Amino acid sequence: GILSLLCHLKTSNLDDVTLEAKSRASQAVIEGIILVMQMLSQRMLTYPGVYLSFFDLLSECIVAWPQQVLTMQSELLSRFKDCIEFALKHLDERVNRSGL
């Protein structure tokens, strides 16, 4: 449910809102991803619906908001890096592409 909400917020048409609102939305999505990362277990990542949604969203956020990702605390940035490495080693080719 959380992943669906974050995906919806990420893909919402934010063209007609202020720059401040866009910034708050991007921050909310990134903080949501961080929360999801803390809840994910290896077992949960065996479900295609979970891992595809998660890695697609992670990839989209890194591409859409690189500055916010790069200015994170080093511990959080390390978690992002670990997730990307996991994606690159995943058996599902779609997850590999998201990691790239």
C-alpha positions in Angstrom: 0.0 0.0 0.0 2.8 2.4 0.9 4.6 1.7 -2.4 1.4 2.4 -4.4 0.9 5.7 -2.5 4.5 6.8 -3.2 4.2 5.8 -6.9 1.0 7.8 -7.2 2.6 10.8 -5.6 5.7 10.5 -7.8 3.7 10.3 -11.0 1.1 12.9 -10.0 0.9 15.9 -12.3 2.6 18.6 -10.2 3.0 21.1 -13.1 0.4 23.4 -11.6 1.8 23.7 -8.1 4.5 25.9 -6.7 8.2 25.0 -6.6 7.9 24.7 -2.8 5.1 22.1 -3.1 7.1 20.1 -5.7 10.0 20.1 -3.3 7.9 18.9 -0.4 6.4 16.2 -2.6 9.8 15.0 -3.7 11.0 15.0 -0.1 7.9 13.0 1.0 8.6 10.4 -1.7 12.2 10.0 -0.8 11.4 9.8 3.0 8.7 7.2 2.1 11.3 5.1 0.2 13.6 5.3 3.2 10.7 4.0 5.4 10.0 1.2 3.0 13.7 0.3 2.9 13.6 -0.2 6.6 10.6 -2.5 6.4 11.8 -4.6 3.5 13.1 -8.1 4.2 14.8 -10.6 2.0 11.5 -12.6 2.1 9.4 -9.6 1.0 11.8 -9.1 -2.0 10.8 -12.5 -3.3 7.4 -11.2 -4.4 7.6 -9.6 -7.9 4.9 -7.0 -7.2 6.9 -5.7 -4.2 10.4 -5.7 -5.7 9.3 -4.4 -9.1 7.4 -1.5 -7.6 10.1 -0.7 -5.1 13.0 -0.8 -7.6 11.1 1.1 -10.3 10.3 3.8 -7.7 13.8 3.9 -6.4 15.2 4.3 -9.9 12.7 7.0 -10.9 13.5 9.0 -7.8 17.2 8.9 -8.4 16.7 10.1 -11.9 14.1 12.7 -11.1 15.7 14.2 -8.0 19.4 13.4 -8.0 20.3 16.5 -5.9 18.1 15.5 -3.0 19.5 11.9 -3.1 23.1 13.1 -3.2 22.6 15.5 -0.3 21.3 12.8 2.0 23.1 11.8 5.1 25.8 9.3 4.4 23.9 6.5 6.2 20.8 6.9 4.1 22.8 7.3 0.9 24.6 4.0 1.8 21.2 2.3 2.1 20.3 3.6 -1.4 23.6 2.2 -2.7 22.9 -1.2 -1.0 19.5 -1.4 -2.7 21.0 -0.6 -6.1 23.7 -3.3 -5.6 20.9 -5.7 -4.6 19.0 -4.8 -7.7 22.0 -5.4 -9.9 22.5 -8.9 -8.5 18.8 -9.8 -8.6 17.6 -12.7 -10.8 14.8 -10.7 -12.4 16.1 -8.8 -15.5 13.5 -6.0 -14.9 15.0 -5.4 -11.5 18.5 -5.3 -13.0 17.4 -2.6 -15.4 16.0 -0.6 -12.6 19.3 -0.9 -10.8 21.2 0.3 -13.8 
